[in-house]
Amino acid sequence: MSERRKRKFRTGVVVNDKSNKTRQVSVERTYRHSLYERVLRSKSKFIVHDEKNISHVGDTVRIMESRPLSKTKRWVLIEIVNKTSEI
C-alpha cells in the first residue's frame, strides 16, 4: 500500500480574479541571508483553481498543492482566511 506524499500548503493574497475558476495568488515569505544576516522578503505568484469563483482580489486565502490541472495550474483553493470588505 503506497502513501501519498505530504502536500504543501501556502497562505497568500489574491491579486487577480479576471479568469473563470482561476485566481492568481501572491505568497510572501521572509528569510535571513546566510552571510549578511539581513532579513529579506520574496514574493511568488501561484495560479490557483477556484471551482466556485468565491474569492476576489484582496482576499487572504489558503491554497494546497495538487496534480497538474492545466499548463500552469498546480494549486487548489482550500479556504478563504480573511475576506475583504466590499464597498
MODELLER restraints for C-alpha pairs under 7 A, 6 or more apart:
rsr = mdl.restraints
at = mdl.atoms
rsr.add(forms.Gaussian(group=physical.xy_distance, feature=features.Distance(at['CA:7:A'], at['CA:64:A']), mean=6.75, stdev=0.5))
rsr.add(forms.Gaussian(group=physical.xy_distance, feature=features.Distance(at['CA:7:A'], at['CA:65:A']), mean=5.67, stdev=0.5))
rsr.add(forms.Gaussian(group=physical.xy_distance, feature=features.Distance(at['CA:8:A'], at['CA:64:A']), mean=5.81, stdev=0.5))
rsr.add(forms.Gaussian(group=physical.xy_distance, feature=features.Distance(at['CA:8:A'], at['CA:65:A']), mean=5.35, stdev=0.5))
rsr.add(forms.Gaussian(group=physical.xy_distance, feature=features.Distance(at['CA:9:A'], at['CA:63:A']), mean=5.67, stdev=0.5))
rsr.add(forms.Gaussian(group=physical.xy_distance, feature=features.Distance(at['CA:9:A'], at['CA:64:A']), mean=4.58, stdev=0.5))
rsr.add(forms.Gaussian(group=physical.xy_distance, feature=features.Distance(at['CA:9:A'], at['CA:65:A']), mean=6.49, stdev=0.5))
rsr.add(forms.Gaussian(group=physical.xy_distance, feature=features.Distance(at['CA:10:A'], at['CA:62:A']), mean=5.80, stdev=0.5))
rsr.add(forms.Gaussian(group=physical.xy_distance, feature=features.Distance(at['CA:10:A'], at['CA:63:A']), mean=5.37, stdev=0.5))
rsr.add(forms.Gaussian(group=physical.xy_distance, feature=features.Distance(at['CA:10:A'], at['CA:64:A']), mean=6.58, stdev=0.5))
rsr.add(forms.Gaussian(group=physical.xy_distance, feature=features.Distance(at['CA:11:A'], at['CA:27:A']), mean=6.42, stdev=0.5))
rsr.add(forms.Gaussian(group=physical.xy_distance, feature=features.Distance(at['CA:11:A'], at['CA:61:A']), mean=5.69, stdev=0.5))
rsr.add(forms.Gaussian(group=physical.xy_distance, feature=features.Distance(at['CA:11:A'], at['CA:62:A']), mean=4.49, stdev=0.5))
rsr.add(forms.Gaussian(group=physical.xy_distance, feature=features.Distance(at['CA:11:A'], at['CA:63:A']), mean=6.29, stdev=0.5))
rsr.add(forms.Gaussian(group=physical.xy_distance, feature=features.Distance(at['CA:12:A'], at['CA:25:A']), mean=5.90, stdev=0.5))
rsr.add(forms.Gaussian(group=physical.xy_distance, feature=features.Distance(at['CA:12:A'], at['CA:26:A']), mean=5.40, stdev=0.5))
rsr.add(forms.Gaussian(group=physical.xy_distance, feature=features.Distance(at['CA:12:A'], at['CA:27:A']), mean=4.40, stdev=0.5))
rsr.add(forms.Gaussian(group=physical.xy_distance, feature=features.Distance(at['CA:12:A'], at['CA:28:A']), mean=6.98, stdev=0.5))
rsr.add(forms.Gaussian(group=physical.xy_distance, feature=features.Distance(at['CA:12:A'], at['CA:60:A']), mean=5.57, stdev=0.5))
rsr.add(forms.Gaussian(group=physical.xy_distance, feature=features.Distance(at['CA:12:A'], at['CA:61:A']), mean=5.60, stdev=0.5))
rsr.add(forms.Gaussian(group=physical.xy_distance, feature=features.Distance(at['CA:12:A'], at['CA:62:A']), mean=6.62, stdev=0.5))
rsr.add(forms.Gaussian(group=physical.xy_distance, feature=features.Distance(at['CA:13:A'], at['CA:25:A']), mean=5.38, stdev=0.5))
rsr.add(forms.Gaussian(group=physical.xy_distance, feature=features.Distance(at['CA:13:A'], at['CA:26:A']), mean=5.35, stdev=0.5))
rsr.add(forms.Gaussian(group=physical.xy_distance, feature=features.Distance(at['CA:13:A'], at['CA:27:A']), mean=6.66, stdev=0.5))
rsr.add(forms.Gaussian(group=physical.xy_distance, feature=features.Distance(at['CA:13:A'], at['CA:58:A']), mean=5.89, stdev=0.5))
rsr.add(forms.Gaussian(group=physical.xy_distance, feature=features.Distance(at['CA:13:A'], at['CA:59:A']), mean=5.64, stdev=0.5))
rsr.add(forms.Gaussian(group=physical.xy_distance, feature=features.Distance(at['CA:13:A'], at['CA:60:A']), mean=4.50, stdev=0.5))
rsr.add(forms.Gaussian(group=physical.xy_distance, feature=features.Distance(at['CA:13:A'], at['CA:61:A']), mean=6.12, stdev=0.5))
rsr.add(forms.Gaussian(group=physical.xy_distance, feature=features.Distance(at['CA:14:A'], at['CA:23:A']), mean=6.67, stdev=0.5))
rsr.add(forms.Gaussian(group=physical.xy_distance, feature=features.Distance(at['CA:14:A'], at['CA:24:A']), mean=5.80, stdev=0.5))
rsr.add(forms.Gaussian(group=physical.xy_distance, feature=features.Distance(at['CA:14:A'], at['CA:25:A']), mean=4.38, stdev=0.5))
rsr.add(forms.Gaussian(group=physical.xy_distance, feature=features.Distance(at['CA:14:A'], at['CA:26:A']), mean=6.35, stdev=0.5))
rsr.add(forms.Gaussian(group=physical.xy_distance, feature=features.Distance(at['CA:14:A'], at['CA:56:A']), mean=6.50, stdev=0.5))
rsr.add(forms.Gaussian(group=physical.xy_distance, feature=features.Distance(at['CA:14:A'], at['CA:57:A']), mean=4.94, stdev=0.5))
rsr.add(forms.Gaussian(group=physical.xy_distance, feature=features.Distance(at['CA:14:A'], at['CA:58:A']), mean=5.39, stdev=0.5))
rsr.add(forms.Gaussian(group=physical.xy_distance, feature=features.Distance(at['CA:14:A'], at['CA:59:A']), mean=5.58, stdev=0.5))
rsr.add(forms.Gaussian(group=physical.xy_distance, feature=features.Distance(at['CA:14:A'], at['CA:60:A']), mean=6.52, stdev=0.5))
rsr.add(forms.Gaussian(group=physical.xy_distance, feature=features.Distance(at['CA:15:A'], at['CA:24:A']), mean=5.70, stdev=0.5))
rsr.add(forms.Gaussian(group=physical.xy_distance, feature=features.Distance(at['CA:15:A'], at['CA:25:A']), mean=5.72, stdev=0.5))
rsr.add(forms.Gaussian(group=physical.xy_distance, feature=features.Distance(at['CA:15:A'], at['CA:26:A']), mean=6.48, stdev=0.5))
rsr.add(forms.Gaussian(group=physical.xy_distance, feature=features.Distance(at['CA:15:A'], at['CA:57:A']), mean=5.23, stdev=0.5))
rsr.add(forms.Gaussian(group=physical.xy_distance, feature=features.Distance(at['CA:15:A'], at['CA:58:A']), mean=6.43, stdev=0.5))
rsr.add(forms.Gaussian(group=physical.xy_distance, feature=features.Distance(at['CA:16:A'], at['CA:23:A']), mean=5.76, stdev=0.5))
rsr.add(forms.Gaussian(group=physical.xy_distance, feature=features.Distance(at['CA:16:A'], at['CA:24:A']), mean=5.02, stdev=0.5))
rsr.add(forms.Gaussian(group=physical.xy_distance, feature=features.Distance(at['CA:16:A'], at['CA:57:A']), mean=5.85, stdev=0.5))
rsr.add(forms.Gaussian(group=physical.xy_distance, feature=features.Distance(at['CA:17:A'], at['CA:23:A']), mean=4.93, stdev=0.5))
rsr.add(forms.Gaussian(group=physical.xy_distance, feature=features.Distance(at['CA:17:A'], at['CA:24:A']), mean=6.73, stdev=0.5))
rsr.add(forms.Gaussian(group=physical.xy_distance, feature=features.Distance(at['CA:17:A'], at['CA:56:A']), mean=5.83, stdev=0.5))
rsr.add(forms.Gaussian(group=physical.xy_distance, feature=features.Distance(at['CA:17:A'], at['CA:57:A']), mean=6.13, stdev=0.5))
rsr.add(forms.Gaussian(group=physical.xy_distance, feature=features.Distance(at['CA:21:A'], at['CA:49:A']), mean=5.86, stdev=0.5))
rsr.add(forms.Gaussian(group=physical.xy_distance, feature=features.Distance(at['CA:21:A'], at['CA:50:A']), mean=4.73, stdev=0.5))
rsr.add(forms.Gaussian(group=physical.xy_distance, feature=features.Distance(at['CA:21:A'], at['CA:51:A']), mean=5.23, stdev=0.5))
rsr.add(forms.Gaussian(group=physical.xy_distance, feature=features.Distance(at['CA:21:A'], at['CA:52:A']), mean=6.70, stdev=0.5))
rsr.add(forms.Gaussian(group=physical.xy_distance, feature=features.Distance(at['CA:21:A'], at['CA:53:A']), mean=5.40, stdev=0.5))
rsr.add(forms.Gaussian(group=physical.xy_distance, feature=features.Distance(at['CA:22:A'], at['CA:47:A']), mean=6.91, stdev=0.5))
rsr.add(forms.Gaussian(group=physical.xy_distance, feature=features.Distance(at['CA:22:A'], at['CA:48:A']), mean=5.69, stdev=0.5))
rsr.add(forms.Gaussian(group=physical.xy_distance, feature=features.Distance(at['CA:22:A'], at['CA:49:A']), mean=4.86, stdev=0.5))
rsr.add(forms.Gaussian(group=physical.xy_distance, feature=features.Distance(at['CA:22:A'], at['CA:50:A']), mean=5.50, stdev=0.5))
rsr.add(forms.Gaussian(group=physical.xy_distance, feature=features.Distance(at['CA:23:A'], at['CA:47:A']), mean=5.93, stdev=0.5))
rsr.add(forms.Gaussian(group=physical.xy_distance, feature=features.Distance(at['CA:23:A'], at['CA:48:A']), mean=5.11, stdev=0.5))
rsr.add(forms.Gaussian(group=physical.xy_distance, feature=features.Distance(at['CA:23:A'], at['CA:49:A']), mean=6.44, stdev=0.5))
rsr.add(forms.Gaussian(group=physical.xy_distance, feature=features.Distance(at['CA:23:A'], at['CA:50:A']), mean=6.62, stdev=0.5))
rsr.add(forms.Gaussian(group=physical.xy_distance, feature=features.Distance(at['CA:24:A'], at['CA:45:A']), mean=6.52, stdev=0.5))
rsr.add(forms.Gaussian(group=physical.xy_distance, feature=features.Distance(at['CA:24:A'], at['CA:46:A']), mean=5.71, stdev=0.5))
rsr.add(forms.Gaussian(group=physical.xy_distance, feature=features.Distance(at['CA:24:A'], at['CA:47:A']), mean=4.75, stdev=0.5))
rsr.add(forms.Gaussian(group=physical.xy_distance, feature=features.Distance(at['CA:24:A'], at['CA:48:A']), mean=6.02, stdev=0.5))
rsr.add(forms.Gaussian(group=physical.xy_distance, feature=features.Distance(at['CA:25:A'], at['CA:45:A']), mean=5.49, stdev=0.5))
rsr.add(forms.Gaussian(group=physical.xy_distance, feature=features.Distance(at['CA:25:A'], at['CA:46:A']), mean=5.22, stdev=0.5))
rsr.add(forms.Gaussian(group=physical.xy_distance, feature=features.Distance(at['CA:25:A'], at['CA:47:A']), mean=6.46, stdev=0.5))
rsr.add(forms.Gaussian(group=physical.xy_distance, feature=features.Distance(at['CA:25:A'], at['CA:48:A']), mean=6.88, stdev=0.5))
rsr.add(forms.Gaussian(group=physical.xy_distance, feature=features.Distance(at['CA:26:A'], at['CA:43:A']), mean=6.48, stdev=0.5))
rsr.add(forms.Gaussian(group=physical.xy_distance, feature=features.Distance(at['CA:26:A'], at['CA:44:A']), mean=5.64, stdev=0.5))
rsr.add(forms.Gaussian(group=physical.xy_distance, feature=features.Distance(at['CA:26:A'], at['CA:45:A']), mean=4.43, stdev=0.5))
rsr.add(forms.Gaussian(group=physical.xy_distance, feature=features.Distance(at['CA:26:A'], at['CA:46:A']), mean=6.46, stdev=0.5))
rsr.add(forms.Gaussian(group=physical.xy_distance, feature=features.Distance(at['CA:27:A'], at['CA:43:A']), mean=5.57, stdev=0.5))
rsr.add(forms.Gaussian(group=physical.xy_distance, feature=features.Distance(at['CA:27:A'], at['CA:44:A']), mean=5.27, stdev=0.5))
rsr.add(forms.Gaussian(group=physical.xy_distance, feature=features.Distance(at['CA:27:A'], at['CA:45:A']), mean=6.24, stdev=0.5))
rsr.add(forms.Gaussian(group=physical.xy_distance, feature=features.Distance(at['CA:28:A'], at['CA:41:A']), mean=6.83, stdev=0.5))
rsr.add(forms.Gaussian(group=physical.xy_distance, feature=features.Distance(at['CA:28:A'], at['CA:42:A']), mean=5.72, stdev=0.5))
rsr.add(forms.Gaussian(group=physical.xy_distance, feature=features.Distance(at['CA:28:A'], at['CA:43:A']), mean=4.40, stdev=0.5))
rsr.add(forms.Gaussian(group=physical.xy_distance, feature=features.Distance(at['CA:28:A'], at['CA:44:A']), mean=6.49, stdev=0.5))
rsr.add(forms.Gaussian(group=physical.xy_distance, feature=features.Distance(at['CA:29:A'], at['CA:41:A']), mean=5.73, stdev=0.5))
rsr.add(forms.Gaussian(group=physical.xy_distance, feature=features.Distance(at['CA:29:A'], at['CA:42:A']), mean=5.57, stdev=0.5))
rsr.add(forms.Gaussian(group=physical.xy_distance, feature=features.Distance(at['CA:29:A'], at['CA:43:A']), mean=6.47, stdev=0.5))
rsr.add(forms.Gaussian(group=physical.xy_distance, feature=features.Distance(at['CA:30:A'], at['CA:39:A']), mean=6.67, stdev=0.5))
rsr.add(forms.Gaussian(group=physical.xy_distance, feature=features.Distance(at['CA:30:A'], at['CA:40:A']), mean=5.56, stdev=0.5))
rsr.add(forms.Gaussian(group=physical.xy_distance, feature=features.Distance(at['CA:30:A'], at['CA:41:A']), mean=4.49, stdev=0.5))
rsr.add(forms.Gaussian(group=physical.xy_distance, feature=features.Distance(at['CA:30:A'], at['CA:42:A']), mean=6.49, stdev=0.5))
rsr.add(forms.Gaussian(group=physical.xy_distance, feature=features.Distance(at['CA:31:A'], at['CA:39:A']), mean=5.66, stdev=0.5))
rsr.add(forms.Gaussian(group=physical.xy_distance, feature=features.Distance(at['CA:31:A'], at['CA:40:A']), mean=5.46, stdev=0.5))
rsr.add(forms.Gaussian(group=physical.xy_distance, feature=features.Distance(at['CA:31:A'], at['CA:41:A']), mean=6.58, stdev=0.5))
rsr.add(forms.Gaussian(group=physical.xy_distance, feature=features.Distance(at['CA:32:A'], at['CA:38:A']), mean=5.52, stdev=0.5))
rsr.add(forms.Gaussian(group=physical.xy_distance, feature=features.Distance(at['CA:32:A'], at['CA:39:A']), mean=4.46, stdev=0.5))
rsr.add(forms.Gaussian(group=physical.xy_distance, feature=features.Distance(at['CA:32:A'], at['CA:40:A']), mean=6.01, stdev=0.5))
rsr.add(forms.Gaussian(group=physical.xy_distance, feature=features.Distance(at['CA:33:A'], at['CA:39:A']), mean=6.34, stdev=0.5))
rsr.add(forms.Gaussian(group=physical.xy_distance, feature=features.Distance(at['CA:33:A'], at['CA:40:A']), mean=6.84, stdev=0.5))
rsr.add(forms.Gaussian(group=physical.xy_distance, feature=features.Distance(at['CA:47:A'], at['CA:72:A']), mean=6.50, stdev=0.5))
rsr.add(forms.Gaussian(group=physical.xy_distance, feature=features.Distance(at['CA:47:A'], at['CA:73:A']), mean=5.13, stdev=0.5))
rsr.add(forms.Gaussian(group=physical.xy_distance, feature=features.Distance(at['CA:47:A'], at['CA:75:A']), mean=6.59, stdev=0.5))
rsr.add(forms.Gaussian(group=physical.xy_distance, feature=features.Distance(at['CA:48:A'], at['CA:73:A']), mean=5.90, stdev=0.5))
rsr.add(forms.Gaussian(group=physical.xy_distance, feature=features.Distance(at['CA:48:A'], at['CA:74:A']), mean=6.85, stdev=0.5))
rsr.add(forms.Gaussian(group=physical.xy_distance, feature=features.Distance(at['CA:48:A'], at['CA:75:A']), mean=4.78, stdev=0.5))
rsr.add(forms.Gaussian(group=physical.xy_distance, feature=features.Distance(at['CA:48:A'], at['CA:76:A']), mean=5.24, stdev=0.5))
rsr.add(forms.Gaussian(group=physical.xy_distance, feature=features.Distance(at['CA:48:A'], at['CA:77:A']), mean=6.26, stdev=0.5))
rsr.add(forms.Gaussian(group=physical.xy_distance, feature=features.Distance(at['CA:49:A'], at['CA:73:A']), mean=6.80, stdev=0.5))
rsr.add(forms.Gaussian(group=physical.xy_distance, feature=features.Distance(at['CA:49:A'], at['CA:75:A']), mean=6.25, stdev=0.5))
rsr.add(forms.Gaussian(group=physical.xy_distance, feature=features.Distance(at['CA:49:A'], at['CA:76:A']), mean=4.74, stdev=0.5))
rsr.add(forms.Gaussian(group=physical.xy_distance, feature=features.Distance(at['CA:49:A'], at['CA:77:A']), mean=5.99, stdev=0.5))
rsr.add(forms.Gaussian(group=physical.xy_distance, feature=features.Distance(at['CA:50:A'], at['CA:76:A']), mean=6.55, stdev=0.5))
rsr.add(forms.Gaussian(group=physical.xy_distance, feature=features.Distance(at['CA:50:A'], at['CA:77:A']), mean=5.48, stdev=0.5))
rsr.add(forms.Gaussian(group=physical.xy_distance, feature=features.Distance(at['CA:58:A'], at['CA:84:A']), mean=5.94, stdev=0.5))
rsr.add(forms.Gaussian(group=physical.xy_distance, feature=features.Distance(at['CA:59:A'], at['CA:80:A']), mean=6.94, stdev=0.5))
rsr.add(forms.Gaussian(group=physical.xy_distance, feature=features.Distance(at['CA:59:A'], at['CA:82:A']), mean=5.84, stdev=0.5))
rsr.add(forms.Gaussian(group=physical.xy_distance, feature=features.Distance(at['CA:59:A'], at['CA:83:A']), mean=4.85, stdev=0.5))
rsr.add(forms.Gaussian(group=physical.xy_distance, feature=features.Distance(at['CA:59:A'], at['CA:84:A']), mean=5.39, stdev=0.5))
rsr.add(forms.Gaussian(group=physical.xy_distance, feature=features.Distance(at['CA:60:A'], at['CA:80:A']), mean=6.12, stdev=0.5))
rsr.add(forms.Gaussian(group=physical.xy_distance, feature=features.Distance(at['CA:60:A'], at['CA:81:A']), mean=5.43, stdev=0.5))
rsr.add(forms.Gaussian(group=physical.xy_distance, feature=features.Distance(at['CA:60:A'], at['CA:82:A']), mean=4.97, stdev=0.5))
rsr.add(forms.Gaussian(group=physical.xy_distance, feature=features.Distance(at['CA:60:A'], at['CA:83:A']), mean=6.54, stdev=0.5))
rsr.add(forms.Gaussian(group=physical.xy_distance, feature=features.Distance(at['CA:61:A'], at['CA:79:A']), mean=5.88, stdev=0.5))
rsr.add(forms.Gaussian(group=physical.xy_distance, feature=features.Distance(at['CA:61:A'], at['CA:80:A']), mean=4.41, stdev=0.5))
rsr.add(forms.Gaussian(group=physical.xy_distance, feature=features.Distance(at['CA:61:A'], at['CA:81:A']), mean=5.17, stdev=0.5))
rsr.add(forms.Gaussian(group=physical.xy_distance, feature=features.Distance(at['CA:61:A'], at['CA:82:A']), mean=6.94, stdev=0.5))
rsr.add(forms.Gaussian(group=physical.xy_distance, feature=features.Distance(at['CA:62:A'], at['CA:77:A']), mean=6.31, stdev=0.5))
rsr.add(forms.Gaussian(group=physical.xy_distance, feature=features.Distance(at['CA:62:A'], at['CA:78:A']), mean=5.57, stdev=0.5))
rsr.add(forms.Gaussian(group=physical.xy_distance, feature=features.Distance(at['CA:62:A'], at['CA:79:A']), mean=5.40, stdev=0.5))
rsr.add(forms.Gaussian(group=physical.xy_distance, feature=features.Distance(at['CA:62:A'], at['CA:80:A']), mean=6.32, stdev=0.5))
rsr.add(forms.Gaussian(group=physical.xy_distance, feature=features.Distance(at['CA:62:A'], at['CA:81:A']), mean=6.61, stdev=0.5))
rsr.add(forms.Gaussian(group=physical.xy_distance, feature=features.Distance(at['CA:63:A'], at['CA:75:A']), mean=6.34, stdev=0.5))
rsr.add(forms.Gaussian(group=physical.xy_distance, feature=features.Distance(at['CA:63:A'], at['CA:76:A']), mean=5.54, stdev=0.5))
rsr.add(forms.Gaussian(group=physical.xy_distance, feature=features.Distance(at['CA:63:A'], at['CA:77:A']), mean=4.60, stdev=0.5))
rsr.add(forms.Gaussian(group=physical.xy_distance, feature=features.Distance(at['CA:63:A'], at['CA:78:A']), mean=5.25, stdev=0.5))
rsr.add(forms.Gaussian(group=physical.xy_distance, feature=features.Distance(at['CA:64:A'], at['CA:75:A']), mean=5.49, stdev=0.5))
rsr.add(forms.Gaussian(group=physical.xy_distance, feature=features.Distance(at['CA:64:A'], at['CA:76:A']), mean=5.32, stdev=0.5))
rsr.add(forms.Gaussian(group=physical.xy_distance, feature=features.Distance(at['CA:64:A'], at['CA:77:A']), mean=6.52, stdev=0.5))
rsr.add(forms.Gaussian(group=physical.xy_distance, feature=features.Distance(at['CA:64:A'], at['CA:78:A']), mean=6.50, stdev=0.5))
rsr.add(forms.Gaussian(group=physical.xy_distance, feature=features.Distance(at['CA:65:A'], at['CA:74:A']), mean=6.08, stdev=0.5))
rsr.add(forms.Gaussian(group=physical.xy_distance, feature=features.Distance(at['CA:65:A'], at['CA:75:A']), mean=4.52, stdev=0.5))
rsr.add(forms.Gaussian(group=physical.xy_distance, feature=features.Distance(at['CA:65:A'], at['CA:76:A']), mean=6.39, stdev=0.5))
rsr.add(forms.Gaussian(group=physical.xy_distance, feature=features.Distance(at['CA:66:A'], at['CA:74:A']), mean=5.43, stdev=0.5))
rsr.add(forms.Gaussian(group=physical.xy_distance, feature=features.Distance(at['CA:66:A'], at['CA:75:A']), mean=5.32, stdev=0.5))
rsr.add(forms.Gaussian(group=physical.xy_distance, feature=features.Distance(at['CA:66:A'], at['CA:76:A']), mean=6.44, stdev=0.5))
rsr.add(forms.Gaussian(group=physical.xy_distance, feature=features.Distance(at['CA:67:A'], at['CA:74:A']), mean=5.89, stdev=0.5))
rsr.add(forms.Gaussian(group=physical.xy_distance, feature=features.Distance(at['CA:68:A'], at['CA:74:A']), mean=4.72, stdev=0.5))
